Amino acid sequence: MKDIKVIVATHKQYWMPEDKIYLPLHVGAEGKRDRNGNVLELGFVKDNTGDNISLKNPYYCELTGLYWAWKNLHCEYIGLVHYRRYFTVKPGLRNNLASRRNCVLTGKEAEKILSRCDVVVPKPRNYYIESLYTHYAHTHYEEHLIETKKIIRKKCPDYLKIFDRVMKQKHGYMFNMFIMKKELADAYCEWLFPILEELETKIDYKQYDAFQARLFGRLSELLFNVWLNKNNIPVKELRTLHMEKINWFVKGKAFLDAKFRHRKFEGSF
């Protein structure tokens, strides 16, 4: 039996899979209070224990959970999913919530897949009329990409050509979701976090509203693709399963408004 731990990043009470591979993790736990002013207790492990960067959650999103898992978990495989988004091997769509819950990837399914590969990722998102670079620049701020490239040129110049190549793609593995061998996850984190930490010194990110301030979590989605490509790591793509309905009309309109009317995204969908 493989030792697999998949953290489920959450900031609130929510349904969690019972399969033992999943470890619900309260991200951004540091300093959180309930309505009565007491320390917020969700009943989950918190990301402000051990070696952590929990306080950075408003800017790093689920990456505070990834950092916690990197520094504090000891297992053969490590993964990251979200309270509203999971991997699945089941075909077709599930409109019924109970059915969707029953379709979440199980430990047995994960073990079978990982016996044939080292890394599981979500099926790529295709932007069709946008590259990864232009989509980010239109919906957020191009300055983030420019400064990130400068840091890569300085810290790891052998990644520069791959960075440029990936930014020209119209598709990529998003959501900061994966399951991979812990040694690979360690290597990824050792590369990723120093880049983001230096970027903190280059961007006045605290000037942004709460939505745009989460830039480090978003940039890491792009950087994950850079790291995978540079290291020629073969992956297994799996479908993602959403626990809540997505308003594709609103999402699509915001996408087109960003591209053609230069309107930045103002919230999640």
C-alpha angles and dihedrals in degrees: 000000000000118000101237125171119183113184116215107212113216139156097194145032110290142146113286130195114253096217109118095234089072122086113187108217126194102222121201089021096147111107096357116146133187125232091278093054094253124132106279111252119191095167092246133109109275128229092222093075125096117351104354150149095207093143090064093063096107087062104027100041113191090357089087085064092048090050091050092050092047093053102035111029124083112195143118096252131022130195143179128211134152133248088247100035131054142162119260138182093196116109125232134022126297117209094176113083094217090053092050091052090053090053097059112122111269130216091250091051092047092049092052092050094045091053086070102037143022100222134044119195136171118264108272122268112232119209093187098192096036136059119224087255098050093042091055093043092051097045098036130005128307090210089074091060094044092053092044090054091051090053092049090049089055103037103032111007092172086072094055099090091046091049090055092046094049092047089058092055120104092211138049147159105269141179095058087262125148147125116216146149109290092236090057092046088051091052091048093050092046088057099038106046098053089054092051093044091055091045088059087067093051102047127060089220096162090071091070129090117257093270099050092040090073090079098127092059091049096046090051089062088063094041091053088063090049092052094047092049096046093051095043091231114175114224141194113228118216132183118255123232120211119210092203132045119262120221097224093180093058092041093049093047091051090049092053093043090054093051101040105022098033094235114155120225110265101191148352122284 
